Amino acid sequence: MDKLELQKLRDLPIEGVAERLGLQVTRHKSLCPFHEDSHPSLSFKVSKNTCRCFVCMTQSIGPIDLVMRHLRMDFKEACRWLADEHNIILDEWKPAPTDEVQKPFDASRYERFFERPWLNDEARRFLFTERRLDPRVVRWCRLTSWTDRHGTPWLQIPYYDREGKLIGVQNRNLTPGPSPKERGEKGATPRFRFPQGSKCGIYNLPVLNRLREGDELYIAEGASDCWALLSAGHKAIAIPSATLLSRQDREQLSILNSQLSISYHMYPDNDVPGERLFLQLKEVLPSLIRHHLPPGCKDYAELFKLTN
């Protein structure tokens, strides 16, 4: 695994990872899942991004080790689970030898899939029954679907630059309920897959061409929240991951901020990574307006489902 990709996983906020594993963290402590615990004995040290139970652990562990122990995964499987949970793009291909050049994303191979999008039953269930999205939004985003040779249904999500050029594709596993990978089964299909060279940075950039002076632009975490915001009538883009705002994403947002006289809005996810993303965006967009989700509501997509 690429060292930079591995570092992204090690830098994931340890408390946010714990919460995504189902642990309830309060004041940097939670019940330890590795032994019978009636009083919170698992302590989190945010400054070092580690946790330790002084009852059953001899040393502190980081995000990857926490996933390995909690889900009983090996190192590679734990890395893939973390990447899936936080929408971090990892290389799906074997690294090229040092004397070879990694092939760039071949847009011509995928463009035809989005010319006439087709949705299978699983995609329709996911988009319209579960997510309750506006069909016009699905058409605008050119979402399509396919089924692999193992019978696994996938939603295919295109990423375009501001000029409408296809620059990346994200494939989402549509298997109903928790995927085998999420259940911790070895060798299971991950939630997301990305073609080689796929650049999945800021999502829905073409909407920027529809902005006018004084408009509101919402910034979401992930494509699902972006679809919900669009379905609610907002103009929206999405940051692919709450865990790492890339330098390129920062530069694009900074340029946008200098070009347009618009207001920026966000519903941060109700978790540690969501809060971290909001603070990162606030550094780039000082005028970013925060909107609060109701207690117990995880993200805007969930709020949209509850109100529509």
N, C-alpha and C positions, 0 to 999 in steps of 0.2 A: 504494500500500500504506500502511496505517495506520502512523504513525510509531512507535507503541508496539510493534506487531507486528514492525516492522523492527528495532527495538532488541533485541527478544528474540533475534533471529537473530544480531545482531552480538555479543551477550553470551554466545553459546554458547562453552564452553571450547575454545580453538583445538586443543589436543592431543586432546580427545575427538572433535572433527570429523575430524581427521587419521586417527585410528584407525578411525573409521567409513568412511573412504575407503580403508582397507586399508593405511595406513602404520603401521609399527612404530616407536613413539616410545620411546626409552630415554634417560633423563637429559636430557630436553628437546631431543633431536636425532633425526633420522631420515634415511634416504636420500632425496635429492631426486628426485621423480618427473618433473621437468621437464628433466633431462639425465642422461646416463650417469654414475652415481655409485657408486663402490665404497666410499667412506668417508662416513659421515653428514655432509652439509653443510647440511641444512635445519635451522635453529635456531629454537626456539620461545621467545618471551618471554612468560611467563605473566602477568607484571604488567601488560603492555599488551595481552594477548590477540592477539598477532600472531606471524607467522613470517617468516623470510627466509633465502634461500639466498645466501650471499655469493659464489657462483660465477656464478649466472645471473640473479639479481634485483637491480634497482637500488634497490628500496625494499621495506619490510615490507608484508605483506598480512594481512587479517583472515579470519575464517571464510568469509564469502560469496565473497570473491575466491579463496580457496583452492579452493572447490568449482567456481567458474567455470572456473578454469584446469585443474584436475585432470580434470573431466568434460566440459570444452569446452561449457559451457552459457552462455546469456546470463544477465543479472542476475535476471530474473524466474524463470527455470527453476531457477537455483541456490537462490533463496529457497524455492521450492516443495520442492526436494529436501531442504533442511535441515529444513523444517517436517515433512515426511513422516518423516524419519529420527528426529526427536526428539519426534514426536507433539505438535507445537505447532499450535494451531488458528489458521489464517489465514482471513480472510474469503473465501468462495468466490463472493461476489456483487460486482457492481460497486458502488462506494460511492454512496450516495444523495446527491443534490444537497443543498446546505446548507439549503434551505428544506423538505426532506422529513425525516421521522423514520424511522429504520431499524425495520423490522417486527420484533417479538419472535418467539421460537420458537413455532410453531403446533403444540402437542402433539396437538390433535384430528386433525390431518392424518396423524399417524404411529401413534397408539395402536392402531388396528385391525390394524396389521401384527404386533403383538406379542401379540395376544389368542390367536391360533392360529399359533404359529411354524412355519415350514416350511423345511426344509433341502434345498437342491439337492445334486447329486452332489459338486460342488466344495466346498461347505460341509462335507459329511460327511467328505470326504477330509481337509480341513484340520483339523477339530475332532477326529475320532476316529482317523484313520490317522496323521496327522502329529503332532498334539498329544497324542493318547492320553487325551483328557479323559473324565471320568465323565459319562455321558448325563444324570445327575441334575443336574449342575452346569450343563450347557447349558440344561436346562429351567428351572432356577432363574434363570439370567441372561436367559432369554427371547430367546436368539439366534435370528435368522431370516435369510433370504437372498433375493436377487432378482438378476435379470439385466437389464442396461440394453439400450438399443436397438442398441448396437454389439456385443452378445454378451458383454460383460465381466461375469463373476460377482462379486457383492459379498456380504459378510457384514454384516448390519445389527446394530449393538450399541446397545441402549438404555441410557441413563443415567437413574436415578431418584433422587429425594431420599429422605430417611429415611422419609418418610410414604408412599412408593410413587408419587409423582407423576412423570410423565415430563417431564424437563427438557432432554433433549438426545439426539441420535443420532449415532453414529459409523459411517461406512460404510468397510469395509476391502476393498480389491481382492484377489480370490482367484485372480488369474491365476497358474498354476503357474510356479515358478522366479522369477528376478529379473524384476520388472515392467519394461516399456519405459522408464518414468520412472527406475527404478533403474539401468538400463543407459545412461542419459544421452541417450535419444532425444528429440529436440525434439518438443513438442506432445503428449507421451505422457500417458496417464492416471496420476494420482498414486496413491500407496498408500492414502491416506485422503481422505475427503470428509466435510464436515459441513454439514447444512442451515443456512439462515440463522437466526441467533439461538440456535443450539444451545449449551447450557451443559454442557460436558463437563469437570466438575471432578473431585472424588473419585469413584471408581467403586465400585459395589456398596454404597452407603450403607444399603440396607434390612437388610443383615446385622447392623448395629449393634443392631437391635431384638431380636436373638437372643442377645446377649451377657449373661452372668451374672457376678456377682462372682467374681474369680479366674480368669476365662477368659484365653486368649491371643488377641491380635489381630495378624495379620501384615499388614504394609504392603508392597505390591508396586509395581514400576515398570511401569505399563501393564496393560491388561486381560488380556493373554495370561498373564503371570505370576500374576495374580490367579486365573484359571481353574485353573492348575496347582496353586496352593496350596489352592484349594477342593477340587479332585479328590483331593488328598493328605489331606483330612480336616481342614484348618485353616479357621478363620474369617478372612476376609481382605478388605481393601479395596485400592484401587490409586490411586496418584498418576498422572495422565495423562502427565506429562512429567518426565524427570529433570533438565531444564534450567531449570525455573522453577517454584518452589513459590509459588503465588499467595497474596496476602494473605488472600483468602477461605478458601483451603484451610488456611492456618495457623490462622485463627480457629476453623474447625470442629474441627480437631484439638485445639486448646487447650481448647475447651469440652468436648469428649469426654473429655479427660484429667482435667478437673475433676469430671466427672459420674460416671465409672465407675472402679471399683477393679479394673483389669485390667492385664496386662503386654503390652508392645508388642515386636514382633519384626520383623526384616527380613533378607532376603538381598540385599544391594546387588549390582547388576550389576558384572561385572568390567571396568569401564572408568571413565574419568575422570568422565563425567556421573553414573554410578551412585554413585561415591564422594561426589560433590558433593551429590546428593540425600540421602544418608544423613546427612551433616553438617548439612544444613539441617533435616532432621527431628529430629535430635538436639537442636537448639536449642529446638524446640517441645516435644519429648517427651524429657526428660533421661534417663528410664529405658529408652529404646529399646535392645533387645538385638540385637547384630549376630551374624548367622550367616554363615559363610564358605562360598563355593562352591568346589568342587574346582578345582585349576589347569586352565586350558584350557576351563572351562565358562563360557559367556558370561552366562547368566541362570538363574533358577530354572526357567523353562519347559523349558530344555535339560536341566537336572538331572533334572526330572521324567520327561522322555522316556527318559533313560538308565537310570532306575531302575524303570520301569514297562513 
